[in-house]
Amino acid sequence: MPDLLAASGAETFGHGTGIAWLALDLSALGALVAFACIRHAKYSIRFRLLWLTMAAVSLGGVGLWLANSVALLAMRVNDSVMRYNVALGAAALAIAVVGVLAGLLISGRTTQVPRLIIGGLTMGLCVGLSTFLTLDAVAVQGTVDESLGLIGVAVLVSMALCTATLWASQAVRRVPMRVLVSVLFALGVAAMYYTAIAALTFSIDPGIRTPAGMPLFDLVFPMFVIGALGLTVPITAVLVAPDRRDAVAAVRQPVSAR
């Protein structure tokens, strides 16, 4: 896999491509769980917000933020120690989850193009902001410059990805198709992330003192464990919850047909 940042003082896969594949798998798993939660939310009235919140945490917290943070572990900046600003990282996580929840609420239960577009743009802007806050949280012995053109491309990719994801969450019903869409979602997240990474240029001065913050691994590893364990909550809820689509169909049947 080619190095995207060799000319800018960093190696995108300096710690191996295995971490990147792990991030891709994590993103797909988060999306798959989120789609199942969204399906239940569509046919639930009393617990709709709860289902959508679990979907937002699965998609925004795990499928986006955590996947990007894990992918960041693969990057190595030459001749510099890397540190991570926890406050910016927490803000990126919150924006990702809230942005996904807002997009889901705006898009509604059924496919309505105006609401879908507004929801996708809202969600896409939040996801794009979350991605760049995640990258801005990285501190090195030197400075980091950003290409505005590539930032714009990454945001456009984010908005297109989020709009397509909201449409798929409403239109795709079969489990095999949901798995396929989840994989496509993960590839879209990777495209957005690596476009954002390509927008960064590192100017390193080894003489500068070690920047403040946490080692990235010390933050991401416990968050990875928490995120993986956290997915068991919506997975369990999906498995034990009744099939609400069948329940709604049964309620709508005429009394004479029962």
Number of C-alpha atoms within 10 A of each C-alpha: 7 8 12 15 21 15 10 18 17 23 19 25 22 15 14 15 15 12 18 22 15 14 27 24 18 23 31 27 22 28 30 25 24 28 29 21 25 24 24 21 22 18 17 17 9 9 12 17 16 13 22 24 24 25 30 28 27 32 28 31 24 32 30 31 28 26 30 25 25 23 23 25 20 18 22 19 20 18 14 23 17 20 20 24 21 17 12 18 23 16 15 26 25 17 24 30 26 19 26 30 22 19 25 27 16 19 22 15 15 13 15 11 11 11 17 24 21 15 25 29 22 20 31 26 19 26 30 26 19 27 28 19 20 24 23 17 20 21 21 25 21 17 11 17 11 15 13 12 9 17 20 15 15 26 23 17 19 27 24 17 25 28 22 16 22 24 19 18 26 19 13 14 13 8 12 10 12 20 17 13 21 26 19 17 26 25 17 19 28 21 16 26 25 17 19 23 24 18 21 21 18 20 18 20 13 14 10 11 12 15 17 12 15 15 16 19 16 11 15 19 15 11 17 18 10 12 20 17 10 16 19 12 12 20 18 10 15 17 10 9 10 11 13 15 13 11 12 12 9 13 10 9 10 8 8 5 6 7
